[in-house]
Amino acid sequence: MALKFLNKKGWHTGGLRNIENVWMAEQKHKAEQKKLDELRKQIVEERKSGLAIGSPVGSDSFKTLEALPKTKDAPSSSAASKQQASASVSGALFEEKPQSANDAWRKLHLDPLLMIRQREQEALSRIKNNPVQMAMIRNSVSLYFFTFLLLTNQE
């Protein structure tokens, strides 16, 4: 009686928003289970008819596929089906279709990782070509090297 204010809290299970969220999650789960059941039934039917994927090579599955009536609205070539599949997949740079030399050049030279690597190489070459910086680096390396040698000889 005195605890009705708890239903108004966001974390309480009796709140209307939480009950609604649970109901929505249950509905999604039921829909997913229904789809899975339909897929299972479809797989069982394919296995019974001999059209299952991974069936033995010597089976009559190829003959049954040839015997199926061909529809005109479905793509008849495998190239068309590949284009439809690749169009729906993200990552267009990795599509499996014939590409021109311009596309290959564009992909190579507009690659962000390649640009970063080129900038690193340019910075390294500027440092190597600067005799003052190279002398400072040689001195610091030799200092560390001799310090290391002294410490290892003492032990």
DSSP file (Angstrom, degrees, kcal/mol; ACC not computed):
  #  RESIDUE AA STRUCTURE BP1 BP2  ACC     N-H-->O    O-->H-N    N-H-->O    O-->H-N    TCO  KAPPA ALPHA  PHI   PSI    X-CA   Y-CA   Z-CA
    1    1 A M    >         0   0    0      0, 0.0     3,-0.8     0, 0.0     0, 0.0   0.000 360.0 360.0 360.0 -51.0    0.0    0.0    0.0
    2    2 A A  T 3   +     0   0    0      1,-0.2     3,-0.4     2,-0.1     0, 0.0   0.528 360.0  67.1 -83.7  -4.0    2.6    2.5    1.0
    3    3 A L  T >   +     0   0    0      1,-0.2     3,-1.5     2,-0.1     4,-0.3   0.144  61.4 109.7-103.5  19.5    5.1    1.2   -1.6
    4    4 A K  G X   +     0   0    0     -3,-0.8     3,-1.2     1,-0.3     4,-0.4   0.768  66.8  70.2 -65.7 -24.8    3.1    2.3   -4.7
    5    5 A F  G >  S+     0   0    0     -3,-0.4     3,-1.0     1,-0.3     4,-0.3   0.727  84.0  71.8 -65.6 -19.4    5.7    5.0   -5.5
    6    6 A L  G X  S+     0   0    0     -3,-1.5     3,-1.5     1,-0.3     6,-0.3   0.830  85.9  64.1 -66.1 -30.5    8.2    2.2   -6.4
    7    7 A N  G <  S+     0   0    0     -3,-1.2     9,-0.3    -4,-0.3    -1,-0.3   0.752  97.5  57.8 -63.7 -21.8    6.2    1.5   -9.6
    8    8 A K  G <  S+     0   0    0     -3,-1.0    -1,-0.3    -4,-0.4    -2,-0.2   0.597  84.7 100.6 -84.6 -10.8    7.2    4.9  -10.8
    9    9 A K  S X  S-     0   0    0     -3,-1.5     3,-0.8    -4,-0.3     6,-0.2  -0.489  76.8-130.6 -74.6 145.0   10.9    4.2  -10.4
   10   10 A G  T 3  S+     0   0    0      1,-0.2    -1,-0.1    -2,-0.2     5,-0.0   0.777 104.7  49.1 -67.8 -26.8   12.7    3.4  -13.7
   11   11 A W  T 3  S+     0   0    0     -5,-0.1    -1,-0.2     3,-0.0     2,-0.2   0.538  85.4 107.8 -91.1  -7.1   14.4    0.3  -12.3
   12   12 A H    X   -     0   0    0     -3,-0.8     3,-1.2    -6,-0.3     6,-0.3  -0.508  65.2-141.4 -79.2 139.4   11.3   -1.3  -10.8
   13   13 A T  T 3  S+     0   0    0      1,-0.2    -1,-0.1    -2,-0.2    -6,-0.1   0.687  98.3  61.1 -72.1 -18.3    9.8   -4.4  -12.5
   14   14 A G  T 3  S+     0   0    0     -8,-0.1    -1,-0.2     4,-0.1    -7,-0.1   0.503  78.0 115.3 -87.4  -3.6    6.2   -3.3  -12.0
   15   15 A G  S <> S-     0   0    0     -3,-1.2     4,-2.4    -6,-0.2     5,-0.2  -0.365  73.1-126.1 -68.0 146.1    6.7    0.0  -13.9
   16   16 A L  H  > S+     0   0    0     -9,-0.3     4,-2.3     1,-0.2     5,-0.2   0.868 109.0  52.6 -62.7 -38.4    4.6    0.3  -17.1
   17   17 A R  H  > S+     0   0    0      2,-0.2     4,-2.4     1,-0.2    -1,-0.2   0.914 110.9  47.1 -64.0 -41.8    7.7    1.0  -19.3
   18   18 A N  H  > S+     0   0    0     -6,-0.3     4,-2.3     2,-0.2    -2,-0.2   0.891 111.3  50.5 -68.8 -38.2    9.5   -2.1  -18.0
   19   19 A I  H  X S+     0   0    0     -4,-2.4     4,-2.2     2,-0.2    -1,-0.2   0.912 111.5  49.2 -63.6 -41.3    6.5   -4.3  -18.5
   20   20 A E  H  X S+     0   0    0     -4,-2.3     4,-2.6     2,-0.2    -2,-0.2   0.908 109.9  50.9 -64.7 -41.9    6.1   -3.0  -22.1
   21   21 A N  H  X S+     0   0    0     -4,-2.4     4,-2.3     1,-0.2    -2,-0.2   0.903 110.7  49.0 -62.9 -40.9    9.8   -3.6  -22.8
   22   22 A V  H  X S+     0   0    0     -4,-2.3     4,-2.4     2,-0.2    -1,-0.2   0.916 111.0  50.1 -63.8 -43.0    9.5   -7.2  -21.5
   23   23 A W  H  X S+     0   0    0     -4,-2.2     4,-2.3     1,-0.2    -2,-0.2   0.913 110.7  49.3 -62.7 -42.9    6.5   -7.7  -23.7
   24   24 A M  H  X S+     0   0    0     -4,-2.6     4,-2.3     1,-0.2    -1,-0.2   0.908 110.8  50.1 -63.2 -41.3    8.2   -6.4  -26.7
   25   25 A A  H  X S+     0   0    0     -4,-2.3     4,-2.3     1,-0.2    -1,-0.2   0.898 110.1  50.7 -64.1 -39.9   11.2   -8.6  -26.1
   26   26 A E  H  X S+     0   0    0     -4,-2.4     4,-2.5     2,-0.2    -1,-0.2   0.900 109.3  51.0 -64.3 -40.0    9.0  -11.6  -25.7
   27   27 A Q  H  X S+     0   0    0     -4,-2.3     4,-2.4     2,-0.2    -2,-0.2   0.906 110.3  48.9 -65.0 -41.1    7.3  -10.8  -29.0
   28   28 A K  H  X S+     0   0    0     -4,-2.3     4,-2.5     2,-0.2    -1,-0.2   0.917 111.3  50.3 -62.2 -42.1   10.6  -10.5  -30.8
   29   29 A H  H  X S+     0   0    0     -4,-2.3     4,-2.5     1,-0.2    -2,-0.2   0.911 110.4  49.2 -63.2 -42.6   11.7  -13.8  -29.3
   30   30 A K  H  X S+     0   0    0     -4,-2.5     4,-2.2     2,-0.2    -1,-0.2   0.909 111.6  49.2 -63.6 -41.6    8.4  -15.5  -30.5
   31   31 A A  H  X S+     0   0    0     -4,-2.4     4,-2.2     2,-0.2    -2,-0.2   0.908 111.6  49.1 -64.5 -40.9    8.9  -14.1  -34.0
   32   32 A E  H  X S+     0   0    0     -4,-2.5     4,-2.4     1,-0.2    -2,-0.2   0.910 110.8  49.6 -64.6 -42.1   12.4  -15.3  -34.1
   33   33 A Q  H  X S+     0   0    0     -4,-2.5     4,-2.4     1,-0.2    -1,-0.2   0.878 109.2  52.9 -63.6 -37.0   11.4  -18.8  -32.9
   34   34 A K  H  X S+     0   0    0     -4,-2.2     4,-2.2     2,-0.2    -2,-0.2   0.915 109.6  48.1 -64.8 -42.6    8.7  -18.9  -35.6
   35   35 A K  H  X S+     0   0    0     -4,-2.2     4,-2.4     2,-0.2    -2,-0.2   0.905 111.2  50.9 -63.2 -41.5   11.2  -18.0  -38.3
   36   36 A L  H  X S+     0   0    0     -4,-2.4     4,-2.5     1,-0.2    -2,-0.2   0.904 109.3  50.5 -63.3 -40.9   13.6  -20.7  -37.0
   37   37 A D  H  X S+     0   0    0     -4,-2.4     4,-2.5     2,-0.2    -1,-0.2   0.912 110.2  50.0 -63.2 -41.4   10.8  -23.3  -37.0
   38   38 A E  H  X S+     0   0    0     -4,-2.2     4,-2.3     2,-0.2    -2,-0.2   0.907 111.1  49.0 -63.6 -40.8   10.0  -22.4  -40.6
   39   39 A L  H  X S+     0   0    0     -4,-2.4     4,-2.4     2,-0.2    -2,-0.2   0.900 110.1  51.4 -65.2 -39.8   13.6  -22.7  -41.6
   40   40 A R  H  X S+     0   0    0     -4,-2.5     4,-2.3     2,-0.2    -2,-0.2   0.923 110.5  48.5 -61.9 -43.3   13.9  -26.1  -39.9
   41   41 A K  H  X S+     0   0    0     -4,-2.5     4,-2.4     1,-0.2    -2,-0.2   0.902 110.8  51.2 -62.9 -40.1   10.8  -27.3  -41.8
   42   42 A Q  H  X S+     0   0    0     -4,-2.3     4,-2.3     2,-0.2    -2,-0.2   0.899 109.7  49.7 -64.0 -40.5   12.2  -26.0  -45.0
   43   43 A I  H  X S+     0   0    0     -4,-2.4     4,-2.4     2,-0.2    -2,-0.2   0.906 110.4  50.2 -64.7 -41.6   15.5  -27.9  -44.4
   44   44 A V  H  X S+     0   0    0     -4,-2.3     4,-2.1     1,-0.2    -2,-0.2   0.914 110.9  49.3 -63.2 -41.6   13.6  -31.1  -43.6
   45   45 A E  H  X S+     0   0    0     -4,-2.4     4,-2.2     1,-0.2    -2,-0.2   0.900 110.6  50.5 -65.0 -39.7   11.6  -30.7  -46.8
   46   46 A E  H  X>S+     0   0    0     -4,-2.3     5,-2.1     1,-0.2     4,-1.1   0.896 109.8  50.3 -65.0 -39.0   14.8  -30.1  -48.8
   47   47 A R  H  <5S+     0   0    0     -4,-2.4     3,-0.3     1,-0.2    -1,-0.2   0.898 110.7  49.4 -65.6 -38.6   16.4  -33.2  -47.4
   48   48 A K  H  <5S+     0   0    0     -4,-2.1    -2,-0.2     1,-0.2    -1,-0.2   0.886 113.8  45.4 -67.4 -37.1   13.4  -35.3  -48.2
   49   49 A S  H  <5S-     0   0    0     -4,-2.2    -1,-0.2    -5,-0.1    -2,-0.2   0.597 114.2-115.8 -84.1  -9.6   13.3  -34.0  -51.8
   50   50 A G  T  <5S+     0   0    0     -4,-1.1    -3,-0.2    -3,-0.3    14,-0.1   0.647  85.0 113.4  88.2  15.5   17.1  -34.5  -52.3
   51   51 A L      < +     0   0    0     -5,-2.1    -4,-0.2    -6,-0.2    -5,-0.1   0.198  40.5 134.4-102.1  15.4   17.9  -30.8  -52.7
   52   52 A A    >   -     0   0    0     -6,-0.7     3,-1.1    -5,-0.1     2,-0.3  -0.326  61.5-110.5 -69.8 146.8   19.9  -30.4  -49.5
   53   53 A I  T 3  S+     0   0    0      1,-0.2    -1,-0.1    -2,-0.0    -2,-0.1  -0.559 102.1  25.3 -73.8 137.3   23.2  -28.7  -49.5
   54   54 A G  T 3  S+     0   0    0     -2,-0.3    -1,-0.2     1,-0.2     3,-0.1   0.629  83.1 151.0  84.8  13.6   26.1  -31.0  -49.0
   55   55 A S    <   -     0   0    0     -3,-1.1    -1,-0.2     1,-0.1     4,-0.0  -0.399  59.9 -74.6 -72.7 159.3   24.4  -34.1  -50.3
   56   56 A P    >   -     0   0    0      0, 0.0     3,-1.5     0, 0.0     5,-0.3  -0.131  38.8-122.1 -56.7 150.3   26.6  -36.7  -51.8
   57   57 A V  T 3  S+     0   0    0      1,-0.3     5,-0.2    -3,-0.1    -2,-0.1   0.851 109.2  55.6 -64.4 -36.4   28.0  -36.0  -55.3
   58   58 A G  T 3  S+     0   0    0      2,-0.1    -1,-0.3     3,-0.1    -3,-0.0   0.402  86.1 111.1 -79.4   4.1   26.6  -39.1  -56.8
   59   59 A S  S X  S-     0   0    0     -3,-1.5     3,-0.5     1,-0.1     4,-0.2  -0.180  80.9-112.5 -75.7 172.9   23.0  -38.2  -55.7
   60   60 A D  T 3> S+     0   0    0      1,-0.2     4,-2.2     2,-0.1     5,-0.2   0.148  83.5 111.7 -90.7  18.9   20.3  -37.2  -58.1
   61   61 A S  H 3> S+     0   0    0     -5,-0.3     4,-2.1     1,-0.2    -1,-0.2   0.870  75.7  51.8 -65.1 -35.6   20.1  -33.7  -56.8
   62   62 A F  H <> S+     0   0    0     -3,-0.5     4,-2.1     1,-0.2    -1,-0.2   0.909 110.3  48.9 -66.7 -39.9   21.5  -32.2  -60.0
   63   63 A K  H  > S+     0   0    0      1,-0.2     4,-1.8     2,-0.2    -2,-0.2   0.885 110.6  50.4 -67.0 -37.1   18.9  -34.1  -62.1
   64   64 A T  H  X S+     0   0    0     -4,-2.2     4,-0.9     2,-0.2    -1,-0.2   0.864 109.0  51.8 -69.5 -33.5   16.1  -32.9  -59.8
   65   65 A L  H  < S+     0   0    0     -4,-2.1     3,-0.5     1,-0.2    -2,-0.2   0.892 110.0  49.1 -67.5 -38.3   17.3  -29.3  -60.1
   66   66 A E  H  < S+     0   0    0     -4,-2.1    -2,-0.2     1,-0.2    -1,-0.2   0.853 108.4  54.5 -66.7 -33.0   17.3  -29.6  -63.9
   67   67 A A  H  < S+     0   0    0     -4,-1.8    -1,-0.2    -5,-0.2    -2,-0.2   0.692  86.0 101.6 -76.3 -17.8   13.8  -31.0  -63.7
   68   68 A L  S  < S-     0   0    0     -4,-0.9     2,-0.1    -3,-0.5    -3,-0.0  -0.377  86.3-102.7 -65.9 143.9   12.5  -28.0  -61.7
   69   69 A P        -     0   0    0      0, 0.0     2,-0.4     0, 0.0    -1,-0.1  -0.451  35.1-126.8 -68.7 139.5   10.5  -25.5  -63.8
   70   70 A K        -     0   0    0     -2,-0.1     2,-0.3    -4,-0.1     6,-0.0  -0.716  18.3-149.1 -90.6 134.8   12.5  -22.4  -64.6
   71   71 A T        -     0   0    0     -2,-0.4     3,-0.2     1,-0.1     0, 0.0  -0.783   8.7-145.3-102.1 148.5   11.0  -19.0  -63.8
   72   72 A K  S    S+     0   0    0     -2,-0.3     4,-0.1     1,-0.2    -1,-0.1   0.717  94.6  61.2 -84.9 -22.1   11.8  -15.9  -65.8
   73   73 A D  S    S+     0   0    0      2,-0.1    -1,-0.2     3,-0.0     3,-0.0   0.705  90.9  79.8 -79.9 -18.2   11.7  -13.5  -62.9
   74   74 A A  S    S-     0   0    0     -3,-0.2     2,-0.2     1,-0.1    -4,-0.0  -0.640  97.1-100.3 -85.5 146.4   14.6  -15.2  -61.1
   75   75 A P        -     0   0    0      0, 0.0    -4,-0.1     0, 0.0    -2,-0.1  -0.459  29.5-159.3 -67.1 135.2   18.1  -14.4  -62.4
   76   76 A S        +     0   0    0     -2,-0.2     2,-0.3    -4,-0.1    -3,-0.0   0.728  66.3  64.2 -90.8 -22.3   19.3  -17.2  -64.6
   77   77 A S  S  > S-     0   0    0      1,-0.1     4,-1.3     0, 0.0     5,-0.1  -0.706  75.4-132.0-105.3 156.1   23.1  -16.7  -64.4
   78   78 A S  H  > S+     0   0    0     -2,-0.3     4,-2.0     1,-0.2     5,-0.1   0.779 105.9  62.6 -73.0 -25.6   25.4  -16.9  -61.4
   79   79 A A  H  > S+     0   0    0      2,-0.2     4,-2.1     1,-0.2    -1,-0.2   0.897 102.4  49.8 -66.2 -39.5   26.9  -13.6  -62.3
   80   80 A A  H  > S+     0   0    0      1,-0.2     4,-2.0     2,-0.2    -1,-0.2   0.894 110.4  49.6 -66.2 -38.9   23.6  -11.8  -61.8
   81   81 A S  H  X S+     0   0    0     -4,-1.3     4,-2.1     1,-0.2    -1,-0.2   0.864 109.5  52.2 -68.6 -33.5   23.1  -13.5  -58.4
   82   82 A K  H  X S+     0   0    0     -4,-2.0     4,-2.7     2,-0.2    -2,-0.2   0.894 108.5  50.9 -66.5 -39.2   26.7  -12.5  -57.4
   83   83 A Q  H  X S+     0   0    0     -4,-2.1     4,-1.7     2,-0.2    -2,-0.2   0.903 111.0  47.9 -66.0 -39.9   26.0   -8.8  -58.3
   84   84 A Q  H  X S+     0   0    0     -4,-2.0     4,-1.1     2,-0.2    -1,-0.2   0.908 113.9  47.4 -65.6 -41.0   22.8   -8.8  -56.3
   85   85 A A  H  X S+     0   0    0     -4,-2.1     4,-0.7     1,-0.2     3,-0.3   0.901 113.2  47.0 -68.0 -40.7   24.5  -10.4  -53.3
   86   86 A S  H  < S+     0   0    0     -4,-2.7     3,-0.3     1,-0.2    -1,-0.2   0.796 105.8  59.9 -73.6 -26.3   27.5   -8.0  -53.5
   87   87 A A  H  < S+     0   0    0     -4,-1.7    -1,-0.2     1,-0.2    -2,-0.2   0.829 106.9  46.5 -69.2 -30.0   25.2   -5.0  -53.8
   88   88 A S  H  < S+     0   0    0     -4,-1.1     2,-0.4    -3,-0.3    -1,-0.2   0.620  98.4  85.5 -86.5 -12.0   23.6   -5.8  -50.5
   89   89 A V  S  < S-     0   0    0     -4,-0.7     2,-0.1    -3,-0.3     6,-0.0  -0.724  77.2-129.1 -92.9 136.7   26.9   -6.3  -48.7
   90   90 A S  S    S+     0   0    0     -2,-0.4    -2,-0.1     1,-0.1    -1,-0.0  -0.368  81.2  67.9 -76.0 164.7   28.7   -3.4  -47.2
   91   91 A G    >   -     0   0    0     -2,-0.1     3,-2.1     2,-0.1    -1,-0.1   0.915  56.0-175.4  89.5  57.4   32.4   -3.0  -48.0
   92   92 A A  G >  S+     0   0    0      1,-0.3     3,-1.2     2,-0.2    -2,-0.1   0.669  74.0  72.8 -64.3 -17.1   32.1   -2.1  -51.7
   93   93 A L  G 3  S+     0   0    0      1,-0.3    -1,-0.3    14,-0.0    -2,-0.1   0.692  96.7  51.2 -70.0 -15.6   35.9   -2.1  -52.1
   94   94 A F  G <  S+     0   0    0     -3,-2.1    -1,-0.3    -8,-0.1    -2,-0.2   0.088  77.1 136.2-110.9  22.8   35.9   -5.9  -51.8
   95   95 A E    <   -     0   0    0     -3,-1.2     2,-1.1     1,-0.1   -12,-0.1  -0.378  56.8-127.7 -68.9 149.1   33.3   -6.7  -54.4
   96   96 A E        +     0   0    0    -14,-0.1    -1,-0.1    -2,-0.1   -10,-0.1  -0.644  66.0 113.0-100.0  76.4   34.2   -9.6  -56.7
   97   97 A K  S    S-     0   0    0     -2,-1.1     2,-0.1   -11,-0.0    -2,-0.0  -0.963  77.5 -81.7-139.3 157.7   33.6   -8.0  -60.1
   98   98 A P        -     0   0    0      0, 0.0     2,-0.3     0, 0.0    -2,-0.0  -0.367  51.0-162.9 -62.7 135.5   35.9   -7.1  -62.9
   99   99 A Q        -     0   0    0     -2,-0.1     2,-0.1     3,-0.0    -3,-0.0  -0.893  13.0-124.2-123.4 150.2   37.6   -3.8  -62.2
  100  100 A S     >  -     0   0    0     -2,-0.3     4,-1.7     1,-0.1     5,-0.1  -0.361  31.6-106.2 -84.5 170.4   39.4   -1.4  -64.5
  101  101 A A  H  > S+     0   0    0      1,-0.2     4,-2.4     2,-0.2     5,-0.2   0.829 120.2  59.0 -65.8 -31.4   43.0   -0.2  -63.9
  102  102 A N  H  > S+     0   0    0      2,-0.2     4,-2.7     1,-0.2    -1,-0.2   0.899 104.2  50.0 -64.8 -40.1   41.6    3.2  -62.8
  103  103 A D  H  > S+     0   0    0      2,-0.2     4,-2.6     1,-0.2     5,-0.2   0.918 110.9  48.9 -64.1 -42.8   39.6    1.5  -60.0
  104  104 A A  H  X S+     0   0    0     -4,-1.7     4,-2.1     2,-0.2    -2,-0.2   0.920 113.1  47.1 -63.7 -42.9   42.7   -0.4  -58.8
  105  105 A W  H  X S+     0   0    0     -4,-2.4     4,-2.8     2,-0.2     5,-0.2   0.924 112.5  49.9 -63.3 -44.2   44.8    2.8  -58.9
  106  106 A R  H  X S+     0   0    0     -4,-2.7     4,-1.8     1,-0.2    -2,-0.2   0.915 111.5  47.8 -61.6 -44.3   42.1    4.8  -57.0
  107  107 A K  H  < S+     0   0    0     -4,-2.6     4,-0.2     1,-0.2    -1,-0.2   0.885 114.6  47.1 -64.3 -38.3   41.7    2.2  -54.3
  108  108 A L  H >< S+     0   0    0     -4,-2.1     3,-0.6    -5,-0.2    -2,-0.2   0.928 118.1  38.6 -69.6 -45.1   45.5    2.0  -53.9
  109  109 A H  H 3< S+     0   0    0     -4,-2.8    -2,-0.2     1,-0.2    -1,-0.2   0.626 115.6  50.6 -87.7 -12.8   46.1    5.7  -53.7
  110  110 A L  T 3< S+     0   0    0     -4,-1.8    -1,-0.2    -5,-0.2    -2,-0.2   0.304  78.2 122.3-102.3   8.3   43.1    6.7  -51.7
  111  111 A D    <>  -     0   0    0     -3,-0.6     4,-1.9    -4,-0.2     3,-0.2  -0.578  57.5-147.4 -71.2 123.8   43.7    4.1  -49.0
  112  112 A P  H  > S+     0   0    0      0, 0.0     4,-2.1     0, 0.0    -1,-0.2   0.856  96.9  53.5 -64.0 -34.7   44.0    6.0  -45.7
  113  113 A L  H  > S+     0   0    0      1,-0.2     4,-2.3     2,-0.2     5,-0.1   0.880 107.7  51.0 -67.5 -36.2   46.5    3.5  -44.3
  114  114 A L  H  > S+     0   0    0      2,-0.2     4,-2.4     1,-0.2    -1,-0.2   0.904 109.0  51.4 -65.7 -40.5   48.7    4.0  -47.3
  115  115 A M  H  X S+     0   0    0     -4,-1.9     4,-2.2     2,-0.2    -2,-0.2   0.907 109.9  49.2 -62.7 -41.2   48.6    7.7  -46.8
  116  116 A I  H  X S+     0   0    0     -4,-2.1     4,-2.2     2,-0.2    -2,-0.2   0.926 111.5  49.3 -62.9 -44.7   49.5    7.4  -43.2
  117  117 A R  H  X S+     0   0    0     -4,-2.3     4,-2.3     1,-0.2    -2,-0.2   0.887 109.9  51.5 -62.9 -39.9   52.5    5.1  -44.1
  118  118 A Q  H  X S+     0   0    0     -4,-2.4     4,-2.4     2,-0.2    -1,-0.2   0.905 108.8  50.5 -64.8 -41.2   53.6    7.6  -46.8
  119  119 A R  H  X S+     0   0    0     -4,-2.2     4,-2.4     2,-0.2    -2,-0.2   0.900 109.9  50.8 -63.0 -40.0   53.6   10.4  -44.2
  120  120 A E  H  X S+     0   0    0     -4,-2.2     4,-2.3     2,-0.2    -2,-0.2   0.917 110.6  48.7 -62.6 -42.8   55.6    8.3  -41.8
  121  121 A Q  H  X S+     0   0    0     -4,-2.3     4,-2.4     2,-0.2    -2,-0.2   0.898 110.9  50.6 -64.5 -40.5   58.2    7.6  -44.6
  122  122 A E  H  X S+     0   0    0     -4,-2.4     4,-2.1     2,-0.2    -2,-0.2   0.912 111.0  48.4 -63.6 -42.3   58.4   11.3  -45.5
  123  123 A A  H  X S+     0   0    0     -4,-2.4     4,-2.0     1,-0.2    -2,-0.2   0.903 111.9  49.8 -64.5 -40.9   59.0   12.2  -41.9
  124  124 A L  H  X S+     0   0    0     -4,-2.3     4,-2.4     1,-0.2    -2,-0.2   0.900 110.4  49.5 -64.9 -41.1   61.7    9.6  -41.5
  125  125 A S  H  X S+     0   0    0     -4,-2.4     4,-2.0     2,-0.2    -1,-0.2   0.873 108.6  53.3 -67.7 -35.5   63.4   10.7  -44.7
  126  126 A R  H  X S+     0   0    0     -4,-2.1     4,-0.6     2,-0.2    -1,-0.2   0.908 111.3  46.4 -63.5 -40.5   63.4   14.3  -43.5
  127  127 A I  H >< S+     0   0    0     -4,-2.0     3,-0.8     1,-0.2     7,-0.3   0.916 112.5  49.8 -67.3 -42.5   65.0   13.3  -40.2
  128  128 A K  H 3< S+     0   0    0     -4,-2.4    -1,-0.2     1,-0.2    -2,-0.2   0.832 110.5  50.4 -65.7 -31.6   67.6   11.1  -42.1
  129  129 A N  H 3< S+     0   0    0     -4,-2.0    -1,-0.2    -5,-0.2    -2,-0.2   0.571  92.9  85.2 -83.4  -9.0   68.5   14.0  -44.4
  130  130 A N    <X  -     0   0    0     -3,-0.8     4,-2.0    -4,-0.6     5,-0.2  -0.837  62.5-164.7 -95.6 109.8   69.0   16.5  -41.5
  131  131 A P  H  > S+     0   0    0      0, 0.0     4,-2.0     0, 0.0    -1,-0.2   0.813  85.2  55.9 -67.4 -29.6   72.6   16.1  -40.3
  132  132 A V  H  > S+     0   0    0      2,-0.2     4,-2.0     1,-0.2     5,-0.1   0.941 110.5  43.6 -67.8 -46.5   72.0   18.0  -37.0
  133  133 A Q  H  > S+     0   0    0      1,-0.2     4,-2.3     2,-0.2    -1,-0.2   0.894 112.5  52.9 -66.7 -38.4   69.1   15.7  -36.0
  134  134 A M  H  X S+     0   0    0     -4,-2.0     4,-2.6    -7,-0.3    -1,-0.2   0.892 108.1  51.2 -63.8 -38.6   71.0   12.6  -37.0
  135  135 A A  H  X S+     0   0    0     -4,-2.0     4,-2.3     2,-0.2    -1,-0.2   0.900 110.0  49.8 -64.7 -40.2   74.0   13.7  -34.9
  136  136 A M  H  X S+     0   0    0     -4,-2.0     4,-2.3     2,-0.2    -2,-0.2   0.905 111.7  48.2 -64.2 -40.7   71.7   14.2  -31.9
  137  137 A I  H  X S+     0   0    0     -4,-2.3     4,-2.5     2,-0.2     5,-0.2   0.921 110.9  50.4 -66.6 -43.2   70.2   10.7  -32.4
  138  138 A R  H  X S+     0   0    0     -4,-2.6     4,-2.6     1,-0.2     5,-0.2   0.909 111.4  49.0 -61.5 -41.4   73.6    9.1  -32.7
  139  139 A N  H  X S+     0   0    0     -4,-2.3     4,-2.4     2,-0.2    -1,-0.2   0.918 112.5  46.8 -64.6 -43.4   74.8   10.8  -29.5
  140  140 A S  H  X S+     0   0    0     -4,-2.3     4,-2.3     2,-0.2    -2,-0.2   0.894 114.1  48.0 -68.1 -37.3   71.7    9.7  -27.5
  141  141 A V  H  X S+     0   0    0     -4,-2.5     4,-2.7     2,-0.2    -2,-0.2   0.927 113.0  47.4 -67.8 -43.9   72.0    6.1  -28.8
  142  142 A S  H  X S+     0   0    0     -4,-2.6     4,-2.8    -5,-0.2     5,-0.2   0.888 110.7  52.7 -65.4 -36.8   75.7    5.9  -28.0
  143  143 A L  H  X S+     0   0    0     -4,-2.4     4,-2.2    -5,-0.2    -2,-0.2   0.941 112.8  43.9 -62.3 -47.4   75.0    7.4  -24.6
  144  144 A Y  H  X S+     0   0    0     -4,-2.3     4,-2.3     2,-0.2    -2,-0.2   0.896 113.9  51.5 -63.7 -39.7   72.3    4.7  -23.8
  145  145 A F  H  X S+     0   0    0     -4,-2.7     4,-2.4     2,-0.2    -2,-0.2   0.936 112.0  44.5 -64.7 -46.9   74.5    2.0  -25.3
  146  146 A F  H  X S+     0   0    0     -4,-2.8     4,-2.4     2,-0.2    -1,-0.2   0.871 112.7  52.4 -66.8 -35.7   77.5    2.9  -23.2
  147  147 A T  H  X S+     0   0    0     -4,-2.2     4,-2.2    -5,-0.2    -1,-0.2   0.908 110.2  49.2 -63.9 -41.2   75.4    3.2  -20.1
  148  148 A F  H  X S+     0   0    0     -4,-2.3     4,-2.3     2,-0.2    -2,-0.2   0.915 110.7  49.7 -64.3 -43.5   73.9   -0.2  -20.7
  149  149 A L  H  X S+     0   0    0     -4,-2.4     4,-2.0     1,-0.2    -2,-0.2   0.908 111.0  49.6 -63.1 -41.5   77.4   -1.7  -21.2
  150  150 A L  H  X S+     0   0    0     -4,-2.4     4,-1.5     1,-0.2    -1,-0.2   0.911 111.9  48.1 -64.3 -41.6   78.6   -0.1  -17.9
  151  151 A L  H  X S+     0   0    0     -4,-2.2     4,-1.0     1,-0.2    -1,-0.2   0.890 112.3  48.1 -68.4 -38.1   75.6   -1.4  -16.0
  152  152 A T  H  < S+     0   0    0     -4,-2.3    -1,-0.2     1,-0.2    -2,-0.2   0.837 110.5  51.9 -72.6 -31.3   76.0   -5.0  -17.4
  153  153 A N  H  < S+     0   0    0     -4,-2.0    -1,-0.2     1,-0.2    -2,-0.2   0.801 105.1  56.3 -73.9 -28.2   79.7   -5.1  -16.6
  154  154 A Q  H  <        0   0    0     -4,-1.5    -1,-0.2     1,-0.2    -2,-0.2   0.819 360.0 360.0 -72.1 -30.4   79.1   -4.0  -13.0
  155  155 A E     <        0   0    0     -4,-1.0    -1,-0.2    -5,-0.1    -2,-0.2   0.464 360.0 360.0 -84.4 360.0   76.8   -6.9  -12.3
